[in-house]
Amino acid sequence: MIDIIEMLTRDPNALGQGLRHASTALDIVKKLKALTERPKLPNREELQPLVTELMQQIMDTKLANMELQEQLLQFKQAALDTEKLQNKLDRYELWETASGSLVYRLKEEHAKEQPKHYACPKCYENAHISILQGGQHEKPCRVCEKFSNVYFFEPKPEAKRVKRTLNVDFGSPHFNDT
Ligand SMILES: [Zn+2]
């Protein structure tokens, strides 16, 4: 505390330099400056309360700055994440399968980076890529609840009626005579 009083008595501008953002702190510095600019040097009783308040303001400003920096970092991170996600989503385009289902598919220009695949449109709306897995005819989304969304790809060939002969053994159990 004494160092600050001495510093302010000698150079009232010294502390003001770092406090441009804290108007209250600057007001206090102005008061201190006014005190030190009087022909008569200020006594400790006059300076002490102002210096104490100034210290508090500096601490508050530092804390506020730290919080702001923290928030700024969070915003930056969120912006980065959003951009990354958007880039990921932009790699897909809406496409209609041969069976008339609408799904997202990887754009041609990315075909070298990843094998051809399709994504669930419902999940895509929620900014999530869930790759559809399944046979060539049907692929359910394994992320949607209870696989509730199934997408149809290549149409199934006309189901041929297969005649099956009922072949049941009606033989009765054998009992060995004793
Ligand atoms: Zn889905």
Backbone and ligand atoms as CSV (ligand in chain L), in Angstrom:
chain,resi,resn,atom,element,x,y,z
A,1,MET,N,N,0.835,-1.214,0.000
A,1,MET,CA,C,0.000,0.000,0.000
A,1,MET,C,C,0.865,1.258,0.000
A,2,ILE,N,N,1.924,1.232,0.797
A,2,ILE,CA,C,2.787,2.412,0.902
A,2,ILE,C,C,3.440,2.713,-0.446
A,3,ASP,N,N,3.847,1.637,-1.128
A,3,ASP,CA,C,4.494,1.822,-2.429
A,3,ASP,C,C,3.584,2.567,-3.396
A,4,ILE,N,N,2.316,2.166,-3.361
A,4,ILE,CA,C,1.367,2.812,-4.280
A,4,ILE,C,C,1.213,4.288,-3.937
A,5,ILE,N,N,1.106,4.570,-2.642
A,5,ILE,CA,C,0.958,5.976,-2.239
A,5,ILE,C,C,2.169,6.782,-2.712
A,6,GLU,N,N,3.338,6.184,-2.522
A,6,GLU,CA,C,4.551,6.903,-2.944
A,6,GLU,C,C,4.581,7.088,-4.452
A,7,MET,N,N,4.187,6.012,-5.146
A,7,MET,CA,C,4.203,6.063,-6.607
A,7,MET,C,C,3.219,7.122,-7.110
A,8,LEU,N,N,2.027,7.144,-6.485
A,8,LEU,CA,C,1.005,8.103,-6.911
A,8,LEU,C,C,1.421,9.522,-6.575
A,9,THR,N,N,2.116,9.670,-5.450
A,9,THR,CA,C,2.544,11.008,-5.062
A,9,THR,C,C,3.570,11.528,-6.062
A,10,ARG,N,N,4.398,10.588,-6.502
A,10,ARG,CA,C,5.444,11.005,-7.470
A,10,ARG,C,C,4.888,11.103,-8.883
A,11,ASP,N,N,4.125,10.081,-9.287
A,11,ASP,CA,C,3.624,10.046,-10.673
A,11,ASP,C,C,2.173,9.582,-10.709
A,12,PRO,N,N,1.249,10.511,-10.596
A,12,PRO,CA,C,-0.170,10.135,-10.539
A,12,PRO,C,C,-0.659,9.448,-11.822
A,13,ASN,N,N,0.065,9.590,-12.916
A,13,ASN,CA,C,-0.399,8.971,-14.167
A,13,ASN,C,C,-0.057,7.489,-14.245
A,14,ALA,N,N,0.873,7.058,-13.410
A,14,ALA,CA,C,1.404,5.699,-13.550
A,14,ALA,C,C,0.319,4.629,-13.532
A,15,LEU,N,N,-0.563,4.717,-12.554
A,15,LEU,CA,C,-1.588,3.664,-12.455
A,15,LEU,C,C,-2.703,3.824,-13.465
A,16,GLY,N,N,-2.956,5.069,-13.813
A,16,GLY,CA,C,-4.056,5.332,-14.749
A,16,GLY,C,C,-3.859,4.642,-16.077
A,17,GLN,N,N,-2.602,4.388,-16.448
A,17,GLN,CA,C,-2.299,3.782,-17.766
A,17,GLN,C,C,-3.013,2.440,-17.964
A,18,GLY,N,N,-2.949,1.625,-16.930
A,18,GLY,CA,C,-3.485,0.281,-17.092
A,18,GLY,C,C,-4.966,0.154,-16.811
A,19,LEU,N,N,-5.615,1.248,-16.555
A,19,LEU,CA,C,-7.008,1.150,-16.094
A,19,LEU,C,C,-7.995,1.830,-17.019
A,20,ARG,N,N,-7.665,1.879,-18.272
A,20,ARG,CA,C,-8.516,2.625,-19.199
A,20,ARG,C,C,-9.943,2.090,-19.236
A,21,HIS,N,N,-10.098,0.823,-18.955
A,21,HIS,CA,C,-11.432,0.234,-19.062
A,21,HIS,C,C,-12.269,0.429,-17.813
A,22,ALA,N,N,-11.636,0.778,-16.727
A,22,ALA,CA,C,-12.388,0.920,-15.483
A,22,ALA,C,C,-12.611,2.391,-15.176
A,23,SER,N,N,-13.775,2.878,-15.577
A,23,SER,CA,C,-13.996,4.324,-15.432
A,23,SER,C,C,-13.988,4.744,-13.969
A,24,THR,N,N,-14.529,3.883,-13.104
A,24,THR,CA,C,-14.531,4.224,-11.680
A,24,THR,C,C,-13.102,4.373,-11.193
A,25,ALA,N,N,-12.267,3.440,-11.582
A,25,ALA,CA,C,-10.871,3.493,-11.168
A,25,ALA,C,C,-10.217,4.763,-11.688
A,26,LEU,N,N,-10.562,5.141,-12.915
A,26,LEU,CA,C,-9.990,6.364,-13.481
A,26,LEU,C,C,-10.447,7.592,-12.705
A,27,ASP,N,N,-11.717,7.583,-12.283
A,27,ASP,CA,C,-12.221,8.695,-11.476
A,27,ASP,C,C,-11.403,8.833,-10.201
A,28,ILE,N,N,-11.106,7.687,-9.591
A,28,ILE,CA,C,-10.332,7.719,-8.351
A,28,ILE,C,C,-8.931,8.252,-8.625
A,29,VAL,N,N,-8.367,7.796,-9.733
A,29,VAL,CA,C,-7.019,8.284,-10.087
A,29,VAL,C,C,-7.049,9.797,-10.279
A,30,LYS,N,N,-8.144,10.270,-10.908
A,30,LYS,CA,C,-8.260,11.729,-11.107
A,30,LYS,C,C,-8.265,12.458,-9.773
A,31,LYS,N,N,-9.038,11.903,-8.838
A,31,LYS,CA,C,-9.100,12.513,-7.505
A,31,LYS,C,C,-7.720,12.527,-6.858
A,32,LEU,N,N,-7.045,11.377,-7.001
A,32,LEU,CA,C,-5.702,11.285,-6.415
A,32,LEU,C,C,-4.762,12.293,-7.062
A,33,LYS,N,N,-4.904,12.401,-8.366
A,33,LYS,CA,C,-4.045,13.324,-9.102
A,33,LYS,C,C,-4.287,14.757,-8.618
A,34,ALA,N,N,-5.597,15.060,-8.486
A,34,ALA,CA,C,-5.952,16.404,-8.017
A,34,ALA,C,C,-5.331,16.667,-6.646
A,35,LEU,N,N,-5.364,15.668,-5.814
A,35,LEU,CA,C,-4.791,15.811,-4.473
A,35,LEU,C,C,-3.293,16.093,-4.548
A,36,THR,N,N,-2.628,15.315,-5.436
A,36,THR,CA,C,-1.164,15.451,-5.489
A,36,THR,C,C,-0.730,16.702,-6.243
A,37,GLU,N,N,-1.654,17.286,-6.988
A,37,GLU,CA,C,-1.270,18.473,-7.755
A,37,GLU,C,C,-1.426,19.759,-6.948
A,38,ARG,N,N,-1.999,19.613,-5.773
A,38,ARG,CA,C,-2.136,20.819,-4.936
A,38,ARG,C,C,-0.736,21.253,-4.492
A,39,PRO,N,N,-0.589,22.543,-4.221
A,39,PRO,CA,C,0.739,23.005,-3.775
A,39,PRO,C,C,1.191,22.252,-2.513
A,40,LYS,N,N,0.167,22.006,-1.661
A,40,LYS,CA,C,0.511,21.298,-0.421
A,40,LYS,C,C,0.394,19.783,-0.685
A,41,LEU,N,N,1.395,19.003,-0.353
A,41,LEU,CA,C,1.343,17.551,-0.598
A,41,LEU,C,C,0.242,16.915,0.253
A,42,PRO,N,N,-0.481,15.914,-0.293
A,42,PRO,CA,C,-1.566,15.292,0.468
A,42,PRO,C,C,-1.012,14.462,1.624
A,43,ASN,N,N,-1.801,14.398,2.692
A,43,ASN,CA,C,-1.346,13.535,3.776
A,43,ASN,C,C,-1.971,12.142,3.613
A,44,ARG,N,N,-1.458,11.235,4.389
A,44,ARG,CA,C,-1.868,9.836,4.267
A,44,ARG,C,C,-3.364,9.653,4.514
A,45,GLU,N,N,-3.949,10.420,5.435
A,45,GLU,CA,C,-5.384,10.270,5.758
A,45,GLU,C,C,-6.261,10.595,4.545
A,46,GLU,N,N,-5.795,11.521,3.756
A,46,GLU,CA,C,-6.570,11.882,2.564
A,46,GLU,C,C,-6.419,10.806,1.477
A,47,LEU,N,N,-5.185,10.306,1.369
A,47,LEU,CA,C,-4.894,9.362,0.283
A,47,LEU,C,C,-5.423,7.941,0.551
A,48,GLN,N,N,-5.308,7.525,1.821
A,48,GLN,CA,C,-5.586,6.118,2.151
A,48,GLN,C,C,-6.934,5.597,1.645
A,49,PRO,N,N,-8.063,6.293,1.959
A,49,PRO,CA,C,-9.351,5.734,1.498
A,49,PRO,C,C,-9.449,5.639,-0.020
A,50,LEU,N,N,-8.898,6.628,-0.702
A,50,LEU,CA,C,-8.943,6.603,-2.167
A,50,LEU,C,C,-8.117,5.448,-2.716
A,51,VAL,N,N,-6.946,5.255,-2.110
A,51,VAL,CA,C,-6.076,4.174,-2.585
A,51,VAL,C,C,-6.733,2.816,-2.320
A,52,THR,N,N,-7.357,2.672,-1.147
A,52,THR,CA,C,-8.047,1.414,-0.826
A,52,THR,C,C,-9.140,1.143,-1.855
A,53,GLU,N,N,-9.911,2.181,-2.142
A,53,GLU,CA,C,-10.997,2.023,-3.124
A,53,GLU,C,C,-10.438,1.684,-4.506
A,54,LEU,N,N,-9.334,2.343,-4.820
A,54,LEU,CA,C,-8.701,2.093,-6.120
A,54,LEU,C,C,-8.242,0.640,-6.226
A,55,MET,N,N,-7.633,0.146,-5.143
A,55,MET,CA,C,-7.181,-1.257,-5.133
A,55,MET,C,C,-8.362,-2.187,-5.383
A,56,GLN,N,N,-9.481,-1.872,-4.714
A,56,GLN,CA,C,-10.671,-2.698,-4.873
A,56,GLN,C,C,-11.138,-2.680,-6.332
A,57,GLN,N,N,-11.132,-1.453,-6.886
A,57,GLN,CA,C,-11.559,-1.320,-8.279
A,57,GLN,C,C,-10.649,-2.102,-9.217
A,58,ILE,N,N,-9.335,-2.058,-8.920
A,58,ILE,CA,C,-8.377,-2.775,-9.775
A,58,ILE,C,C,-8.669,-4.272,-9.712
A,59,MET,N,N,-8.915,-4.746,-8.464
A,59,MET,CA,C,-9.201,-6.172,-8.312
A,59,MET,C,C,-10.488,-6.549,-9.035
A,60,ASP,N,N,-11.509,-5.689,-8.857
A,60,ASP,CA,C,-12.781,-5.958,-9.549
A,60,ASP,C,C,-12.573,-5.994,-11.056
A,61,THR,N,N,-11.787,-5.019,-11.537
A,61,THR,CA,C,-11.547,-4.947,-12.976
A,61,THR,C,C,-10.840,-6.197,-13.465
A,62,LYS,N,N,-9.834,-6.642,-12.654
A,62,LYS,CA,C,-9.094,-7.845,-13.047
A,62,LYS,C,C,-10.028,-9.051,-13.102
A,63,LEU,N,N,-10.872,-9.156,-12.064
A,63,LEU,CA,C,-11.805,-10.294,-12.029
A,63,LEU,C,C,-12.757,-10.235,-13.219
A,64,ALA,N,N,-13.271,-9.006,-13.462
A,64,ALA,CA,C,-14.203,-8.833,-14.585
A,64,ALA,C,C,-13.506,-9.196,-15.886
A,65,ASN,N,N,-12.229,-8.770,-16.001
A,65,ASN,CA,C,-11.477,-9.096,-17.209
A,65,ASN,C,C,-11.296,-10.590,-17.371
A,66,MET,N,N,-11.012,-11.252,-16.252
A,66,MET,CA,C,-10.821,-12.700,-16.318
A,66,MET,C,C,-12.106,-13.388,-16.757
A,67,GLU,N,N,-13.226,-12.920,-16.179
A,67,GLU,CA,C,-14.517,-13.509,-16.568
A,67,GLU,C,C,-14.799,-13.266,-18.046
A,68,LEU,N,N,-14.511,-12.021,-18.465
A,68,LEU,CA,C,-14.741,-11.679,-19.875
A,68,LEU,C,C,-13.869,-12.536,-20.788
A,69,GLN,N,N,-12.597,-12.704,-20.369
A,69,GLN,CA,C,-11.693,-13.530,-21.187
A,69,GLN,C,C,-12.202,-14.964,-21.276
A,70,GLU,N,N,-12.655,-15.451,-20.128
A,70,GLU,CA,C,-13.190,-16.813,-20.078
A,70,GLU,C,C,-14.371,-16.946,-21.050
A,71,GLN,N,N,-15.283,-15.940,-20.969
A,71,GLN,CA,C,-16.462,-15.957,-21.850
A,71,GLN,C,C,-16.051,-15.869,-23.314
A,72,LEU,N,N,-15.070,-15.003,-23.550
A,72,LEU,CA,C,-14.586,-14.816,-24.917
A,72,LEU,C,C,-14.042,-16.132,-25.470
A,73,LEU,N,N,-13.265,-16.832,-24.626
A,73,LEU,CA,C,-12.717,-18.127,-25.035
A,73,LEU,C,C,-13.838,-19.108,-25.351
A,74,GLN,N,N,-14.864,-19.080,-24.478
A,74,GLN,CA,C,-15.997,-19.991,-24.696
A,74,GLN,C,C,-16.704,-19.675,-26.015
A,75,PHE,N,N,-16.896,-18.362,-26.264
A,75,PHE,CA,C,-17.543,-17.963,-27.518
A,75,PHE,C,C,-16.712,-18.401,-28.715
A,76,LYS,N,N,-15.386,-18.182,-28.595
A,76,LYS,CA,C,-14.499,-18.559,-29.704
A,76,LYS,C,C,-14.595,-20.051,-29.961
A,77,GLN,N,N,-14.566,-20.824,-28.877
A,77,GLN,CA,C,-14.640,-22.282,-29.000
A,77,GLN,C,C,-15.969,-22.694,-29.643
A,78,ALA,N,N,-17.063,-22.052,-29.165
A,78,ALA,CA,C,-18.388,-22.371,-29.703
A,78,ALA,C,C,-18.443,-22.043,-31.192
A,79,ALA,N,N,-17.846,-20.901,-31.566
A,79,ALA,CA,C,-17.839,-20.498,-32.978
A,79,ALA,C,C,-17.060,-21.514,-33.805
A,80,LEU,N,N,-15.916,-21.970,-33.260
A,80,LEU,CA,C,-15.100,-22.972,-33.958
A,80,LEU,C,C,-15.872,-24.277,-34.141
A,81,ASP,N,N,-16.521,-24.700,-33.039
A,81,ASP,CA,C,-17.290,-25.948,-33.090
A,81,ASP,C,C,-18.398,-25.863,-34.127
A,82,THR,N,N,-19.098,-24.713,-34.131
A,82,THR,CA,C,-20.198,-24.527,-35.080
A,82,THR,C,C,-19.682,-24.588,-36.512
A,83,GLU,N,N,-18.533,-23.935,-36.742
A,83,GLU,CA,C,-17.971,-23.905,-38.085
A,83,GLU,C,C,-17.574,-25.320,-38.531
A,84,LYS,N,N,-16.970,-26.043,-37.592
A,84,LYS,CA,C,-16.538,-27.407,-37.878
A,84,LYS,C,C,-17.745,-28.289,-38.237
A,85,LEU,N,N,-18.807,-28.119,-37.418
A,85,LEU,CA,C,-20.017,-28.905,-37.645
A,85,LEU,C,C,-20.641,-28.545,-38.986
A,86,GLN,N,N,-20.674,-27.223,-39.273
A,86,GLN,CA,C,-21.272,-26.762,-40.528
A,86,GLN,C,C,-20.512,-27.341,-41.711
A,87,ASN,N,N,-19.167,-27.346,-41.618
A,87,ASN,CA,C,-18.352,-27.922,-42.695
A,87,ASN,C,C,-18.681,-29.393,-42.903
A,88,LYS,N,N,-18.884,-30.079,-41.770
A,88,LYS,CA,C,-19.190,-31.495,-41.837
A,88,LYS,C,C,-20.551,-31.704,-42.527
A,89,LEU,N,N,-21.537,-30.878,-42.137
A,89,LEU,CA,C,-22.877,-31.009,-42.715
A,89,LEU,C,C,-22.876,-30.644,-44.198
A,90,ASP,N,N,-22.037,-29.661,-44.552
A,90,ASP,CA,C,-21.992,-29.198,-45.940
A,90,ASP,C,C,-21.448,-30.251,-46.903
A,91,ARG,N,N,-20.857,-31.300,-46.359
A,91,ARG,CA,C,-20.311,-32.362,-47.217
A,91,ARG,C,C,-21.411,-33.256,-47.785
A,92,TYR,N,N,-22.644,-33.046,-47.309
A,92,TYR,CA,C,-23.748,-33.920,-47.731
A,92,TYR,C,C,-24.785,-33.148,-48.526
A,93,GLU,N,N,-25.520,-33.895,-49.353
A,93,GLU,CA,C,-26.611,-33.275,-50.107
A,93,GLU,C,C,-27.826,-34.198,-50.042
A,94,LEU,N,N,-29.006,-33.553,-50.130
A,94,LEU,CA,C,-30.240,-34.338,-50.087
A,94,LEU,C,C,-30.369,-35.114,-51.401
A,95,TRP,N,N,-30.790,-36.345,-51.309
A,95,TRP,CA,C,-30.812,-37.206,-52.494
A,95,TRP,C,C,-31.968,-38.178,-52.391
A,96,GLU,N,N,-32.600,-38.453,-53.540
A,96,GLU,CA,C,-33.727,-39.374,-53.539
A,96,GLU,C,C,-33.272,-40.745,-54.023
A,97,THR,N,N,-33.578,-41.754,-53.242
A,97,THR,CA,C,-33.172,-43.117,-53.613
A,97,THR,C,C,-34.079,-43.640,-54.730
A,98,ALA,N,N,-33.686,-44.782,-55.296
A,98,ALA,CA,C,-34.476,-45.390,-56.373
A,98,ALA,C,C,-35.878,-45.752,-55.886
A,99,SER,N,N,-36.002,-45.981,-54.572
A,99,SER,CA,C,-37.318,-46.329,-54.023
A,99,SER,C,C,-38.093,-45.110,-53.554
A,100,GLY,N,N,-37.519,-43.939,-53.733
A,100,GLY,CA,C,-38.243,-42.715,-53.388
A,100,GLY,C,C,-38.025,-42.201,-51.980
A,101,SER,N,N,-37.092,-42.781,-51.248
A,101,SER,CA,C,-36.794,-42.244,-49.916
A,101,SER,C,C,-35.827,-41.075,-50.063
A,102,LEU,N,N,-36.030,-40.066,-49.233
A,102,LEU,CA,C,-35.090,-38.946,-49.248
A,102,LEU,C,C,-34.068,-39.144,-48.134
A,103,VAL,N,N,-32.814,-39.151,-48.520
A,103,VAL,CA,C,-31.734,-39.294,-47.541
A,103,VAL,C,C,-30.639,-38.284,-47.908
A,104,TYR,N,N,-29.696,-38.130,-47.021
A,104,TYR,CA,C,-28.526,-37.323,-47.375
A,104,TYR,C,C,-27.430,-38.264,-47.844
A,105,ARG,N,N,-26.677,-37.818,-48.836
A,105,ARG,CA,C,-25.541,-38.645,-49.276
A,105,ARG,C,C,-24.302,-37.758,-49.372
A,106,LEU,N,N,-23.156,-38.408,-49.238
A,106,LEU,CA,C,-21.886,-37.700,-49.341
A,106,LEU,C,C,-21.763,-37.137,-50.753
A,107,LYS,N,N,-21.383,-35.864,-50.879
A,107,LYS,CA,C,-21.262,-35.263,-52.208
A,107,LYS,C,C,-20.144,-35.931,-52.995
A,108,GLU,N,N,-20.321,-35.915,-54.300
A,108,GLU,CA,C,-19.335,-36.535,-55.202
A,108,GLU,C,C,-17.925,-36.046,-54.922
A,109,GLU,N,N,-17.796,-34.746,-54.675
A,109,GLU,CA,C,-16.451,-34.172,-54.523
A,109,GLU,C,C,-15.694,-34.718,-53.311
A,110,HIS,N,N,-16.417,-35.379,-52.399
A,110,HIS,CA,C,-15.745,-35.950,-51.228
A,110,HIS,C,C,-15.598,-37.470,-51.344
A,111,ALA,N,N,-15.917,-37.978,-52.512
A,111,ALA,CA,C,-15.931,-39.438,-52.692
A,111,ALA,C,C,-14.549,-40.068,-52.508
A,112,LYS,N,N,-13.495,-39.254,-52.719
A,112,LYS,CA,C,-12.151,-39.818,-52.575
A,112,LYS,C,C,-11.766,-39.937,-51.091
A,113,GLU,N,N,-12.344,-39.066,-50.282
A,113,GLU,CA,C,-11.961,-39.048,-48.860
A,113,GLU,C,C,-12.618,-40.164,-48.060
A,114,GLN,N,N,-13.837,-40.488,-48.431
A,114,GLN,CA,C,-14.586,-41.490,-47.672
A,114,GLN,C,C,-15.375,-42.362,-48.630
A,115,PRO,N,N,-15.626,-43.609,-48.243
A,115,PRO,CA,C,-16.472,-44.421,-49.128
A,115,PRO,C,C,-17.886,-43.839,-49.190
A,116,LYS,N,N,-18.551,-44.165,-50.265
A,116,LYS,CA,C,-19.922,-43.684,-50.482
A,116,LYS,C,C,-20.808,-44.102,-49.302
A,117,HIS,N,N,-21.534,-43.181,-48.761
A,117,HIS,CA,C,-22.457,-43.549,-47.683
A,117,HIS,C,C,-23.600,-42.541,-47.597
A,118,TYR,N,N,-24.590,-42.907,-46.793
A,118,TYR,CA,C,-25.811,-42.103,-46.691
A,118,TYR,C,C,-26.088,-41.760,-45.237
A,119,ALA,N,N,-26.799,-40.641,-45.048
A,119,ALA,CA,C,-27.071,-40.211,-43.679
A,119,ALA,C,C,-28.561,-39.962,-43.489
A,120,CYS,N,N,-28.997,-40.177,-42.261
A,120,CYS,CA,C,-30.413,-40.036,-41.914
A,120,CYS,C,C,-30.842,-38.560,-41.957
A,121,PRO,N,N,-31.903,-38.233,-42.748
A,121,PRO,CA,C,-32.338,-36.830,-42.840
A,121,PRO,C,C,-32.908,-36.282,-41.534
A,122,LYS,N,N,-33.517,-37.158,-40.742
A,122,LYS,CA,C,-34.099,-36.722,-39.469
A,122,LYS,C,C,-32.974,-36.257,-38.526
A,123,CYS,N,N,-31.930,-37.079,-38.455
A,123,CYS,CA,C,-30.790,-36.730,-37.606
A,123,CYS,C,C,-30.061,-35.512,-38.170
A,124,TYR,N,N,-30.015,-35.422,-39.500
A,124,TYR,CA,C,-29.336,-34.292,-40.147
A,124,TYR,C,C,-29.979,-32.963,-39.732
A,125,GLU,N,N,-31.312,-32.983,-39.620
A,125,GLU,CA,C,-32.028,-31.775,-39.176
A,125,GLU,C,C,-31.572,-31.334,-37.799
A,126,ASN,N,N,-31.164,-32.315,-37.002
A,126,ASN,CA,C,-30.652,-31.986,-35.667
A,126,ASN,C,C,-29.131,-31.845,-35.669
A,127,ALA,N,N,-28.607,-31.544,-36.859
A,127,ALA,CA,C,-27.166,-31.316,-37.024
A,127,ALA,C,C,-26.335,-32.509,-36.582
A,128,HIS,N,N,-26.839,-33.691,-36.873
A,128,HIS,CA,C,-26.085,-34.886,-36.531
A,128,HIS,C,C,-26.027,-35.816,-37.737
A,129,ILE,N,N,-24.830,-36.299,-38.040
A,129,ILE,CA,C,-24.693,-37.232,-39.161
A,129,ILE,C,C,-24.741,-38.649,-38.608
A,130,SER,N,N,-25.821,-39.377,-38.902
A,130,SER,CA,C,-25.798,-40.796,-38.531
A,130,SER,C,C,-25.861,-41.607,-39.820
A,131,ILE,N,N,-24.802,-42.344,-40.014
A,131,ILE,CA,C,-24.640,-43.107,-41.248
A,131,ILE,C,C,-25.624,-44.277,-41.262
A,132,LEU,N,N,-26.324,-44.400,-42.383
A,132,LEU,CA,C,-27.309,-45.478,-42.498
A,132,LEU,C,C,-26.599,-46.776,-42.843
A,133,GLN,N,N,-26.902,-47.797,-42.093
A,133,GLN,CA,C,-26.290,-49.097,-42.312
A,133,GLN,C,C,-27.391,-50.111,-42.567
A,134,GLY,N,N,-27.118,-51.043,-43.432
A,134,GLY,CA,C,-28.113,-52.077,-43.675
A,134,GLY,C,C,-27.881,-52.718,-45.023
A,135,GLY,N,N,-28.880,-53.408,-45.501
A,135,GLY,CA,C,-28.755,-54.112,-46.770
A,135,GLY,C,C,-28.939,-53.156,-47.935
A,136,GLN,N,N,-28.899,-53.706,-49.148
A,136,GLN,CA,C,-29.017,-52.841,-50.319
A,136,GLN,C,C,-30.440,-52.308,-50.508
A,137,HIS,N,N,-31.410,-52.969,-49.883
A,137,HIS,CA,C,-32.801,-52.538,-50.068
A,137,HIS,C,C,-33.271,-51.579,-48.989
A,138,GLU,N,N,-32.924,-51.874,-47.769
A,138,GLU,CA,C,-33.403,-51.051,-46.649
A,138,GLU,C,C,-32.260,-50.733,-45.712
A,139,LYS,N,N,-32.281,-49.501,-45.227
A,139,LYS,CA,C,-31.284,-49.131,-44.221
A,139,LYS,C,C,-31.990,-48.340,-43.120
A,140,PRO,N,N,-32.037,-48.863,-41.921
A,140,PRO,CA,C,-32.649,-48.109,-40.828
A,140,PRO,C,C,-31.632,-47.140,-40.218
A,141,CYS,N,N,-32.142,-46.105,-39.574
A,141,CYS,CA,C,-31.245,-45.230,-38.816
A,141,CYS,C,C,-31.126,-45.851,-37.428
A,142,ARG,N,N,-29.899,-46.132,-37.035
A,142,ARG,CA,C,-29.695,-46.766,-35.731
A,142,ARG,C,C,-29.601,-45.763,-34.611
A,143,VAL,N,N,-29.717,-44.486,-34.958
A,143,VAL,CA,C,-29.665,-43.450,-33.923
A,143,VAL,C,C,-31.084,-43.012,-33.543
A,144,CYS,N,N,-31.968,-42.927,-34.539
A,144,CYS,CA,C,-33.354,-42.558,-34.256
A,144,CYS,C,C,-33.956,-43.606,-33.315
A,145,GLU,N,N,-34.803,-43.131,-32.438
A,145,GLU,CA,C,-35.351,-44.005,-31.399
A,145,GLU,C,C,-35.997,-45.267,-31.985
A,146,LYS,N,N,-35.626,-46.369,-31.420
A,146,LYS,CA,C,-36.159,-47.689,-31.794
A,146,LYS,C,C,-36.074,-47.961,-33.300
A,147,PHE,N,N,-35.034,-47.438,-33.951
A,147,PHE,CA,C,-34.853,-47.609,-35.400
A,147,PHE,C,C,-36.131,-47.211,-36.149
A,148,SER,N,N,-36.847,-46.199,-35.638
A,148,SER,CA,C,-38.164,-45.867,-36.190
A,148,SER,C,C,-38.105,-45.366,-37.633
A,149,ASN,N,N,-36.932,-44.901,-38.083
A,149,ASN,CA,C,-36.843,-44.421,-39.459
A,149,ASN,C,C,-36.040,-45.392,-40.318
A,150,VAL,N,N,-36.754,-45.969,-41.281
A,150,VAL,CA,C,-36.118,-46.910,-42.213
A,150,VAL,C,C,-36.185,-46.281,-43.600
A,151,TYR,N,N,-35.088,-46.320,-44.332
A,151,TYR,CA,C,-35.065,-45.731,-45.667
A,151,TYR,C,C,-34.887,-46.839,-46.696
A,152,PHE,N,N,-35.609,-46.674,-47.782
A,152,PHE,CA,C,-35.615,-47.713,-48.814
A,152,PHE,C,C,-34.716,-47.309,-49.967
A,153,PHE,N,N,-33.867,-48.207,-50.362
A,153,PHE,CA,C,-32.906,-47.927,-51.428
A,153,PHE,C,C,-33.310,-48.661,-52.708
A,154,GLU,N,N,-32.551,-49.637,-53.095
A,154,GLU,CA,C,-32.918,-50.351,-54.322
A,154,GLU,C,C,-34.220,-51.114,-54.099
A,155,PRO,N,N,-35.140,-51.018,-55.062
A,155,PRO,CA,C,-36.405,-51.738,-54.879
A,155,PRO,C,C,-36.161,-53.236,-54.822
A,156,LYS,N,N,-36.961,-53.884,-54.015
A,156,LYS,CA,C,-36.815,-55.340,-53.919
A,156,LYS,C,C,-37.397,-55.972,-55.181
A,157,PRO,N,N,-36.739,-57.049,-55.715
A,157,PRO,CA,C,-37.338,-57.726,-56.883
A,157,PRO,C,C,-38.666,-58.340,-56.468
A,158,GLU,N,N,-39.598,-58.403,-57.428
A,158,GLU,CA,C,-40.914,-58.973,-57.128
A,158,GLU,C,C,-40.765,-60.283,-56.375
A,159,ALA,N,N,-41.379,-60.370,-55.231
A,159,ALA,CA,C,-41.256,-61.592,-54.439
A,159,ALA,C,C,-41.915,-62.748,-55.193
A,160,LYS,N,N,-41.140,-63.800,-55.451
A,160,LYS,CA,C,-41.689,-64.963,-56.156
A,160,LYS,C,C,-42.398,-65.847,-55.149
A,161,ARG,N,N,-43.571,-66.281,-55.569
A,161,ARG,CA,C,-44.305,-67.188,-54.678
A,161,ARG,C,C,-43.616,-68.546,-54.694
A,162,VAL,N,N,-43.177,-68.948,-53.605
A,162,VAL,CA,C,-42.499,-70.240,-53.532
A,162,VAL,C,C,-43.467,-71.243,-52.926
A,163,LYS,N,N,-43.681,-72.297,-53.698
A,163,LYS,CA,C,-44.572,-73.345,-53.187
A,163,LYS,C,C,-43.781,-74.232,-52.253
A,164,ARG,N,N,-44.281,-74.358,-51.108
A,164,ARG,CA,C,-43.560,-75.209,-50.174
A,164,ARG,C,C,-44.438,-76.399,-49.831
A,165,THR,N,N,-43.854,-77.542,-49.862
A,165,THR,CA,C,-44.600,-78.745,-49.513
A,165,THR,C,C,-44.454,-78.967,-48.029
A,166,LEU,N,N,-45.590,-79.130,-47.435
A,166,LEU,CA,C,-45.551,-79.396,-46.007
A,166,LEU,C,C,-45.025,-80.807,-45.801
A,167,ASN,N,N,-43.983,-80.917,-45.123
A,167,ASN,CA,C,-43.344,-82.229,-44.963
A,167,ASN,C,C,-43.134,-82.495,-43.481
A,168,VAL,N,N,-44.175,-83.004,-42.915
A,168,VAL,CA,C,-44.101,-83.228,-41.476
A,168,VAL,C,C,-44.184,-84.715,-41.204
A,169,ASP,N,N,-43.379,-85.165,-40.338
A,169,ASP,CA,C,-43.369,-86.574,-39.984
A,169,ASP,C,C,-44.401,-86.829,-38.899
A,170,PHE,N,N,-45.443,-87.517,-39.317
A,170,PHE,CA,C,-46.505,-87.766,-38.351
A,170,PHE,C,C,-46.291,-89.053,-37.542
A,171,GLY,N,N,-45.116,-89.600,-37.669
A,171,GLY,CA,C,-44.833,-90.871,-37.015
A,171,GLY,C,C,-45.098,-90.809,-35.518
A,172,SER,N,N,-45.700,-91.865,-34.971
A,172,SER,CA,C,-45.945,-91.861,-33.532
A,172,SER,C,C,-44.719,-92.385,-32.799
A,173,PRO,N,N,-44.622,-92.034,-31.587
A,173,PRO,CA,C,-43.472,-92.507,-30.813
A,173,PRO,C,C,-43.514,-94.021,-30.663
A,174,HIS,N,N,-42.378,-94.569,-30.689
A,174,HIS,CA,C,-42.305,-96.031,-30.542
A,174,HIS,C,C,-42.060,-96.411,-29.110
A,175,PHE,N,N,-42.746,-97.439,-28.700
A,175,PHE,CA,C,-42.506,-97.959,-27.359
A,175,PHE,C,C,-41.989,-99.375,-27.479
A,176,ASN,N,N,-40.947,-99.617,-26.887
A,176,ASN,CA,C,-40.406,-100.989,-26.918
A,176,ASN,C,C,-41.125,-101.873,-25.910
A,177,ASP,N,N,-41.617,-103.043,-26.387
A,177,ASP,CA,C,-42.242,-103.994,-25.440
A,177,ASP,C,C,-41.194,-104.598,-24.528
A,178,THR,N,N,-41.570,-104.757,-23.300
A,178,THR,CA,C,-40.648,-105.401,-22.371
A,178,THR,C,C,-40.968,-106.872,-22.227
L,1,ZN,ZN,ZN,-31.777,-40.830,-37.576
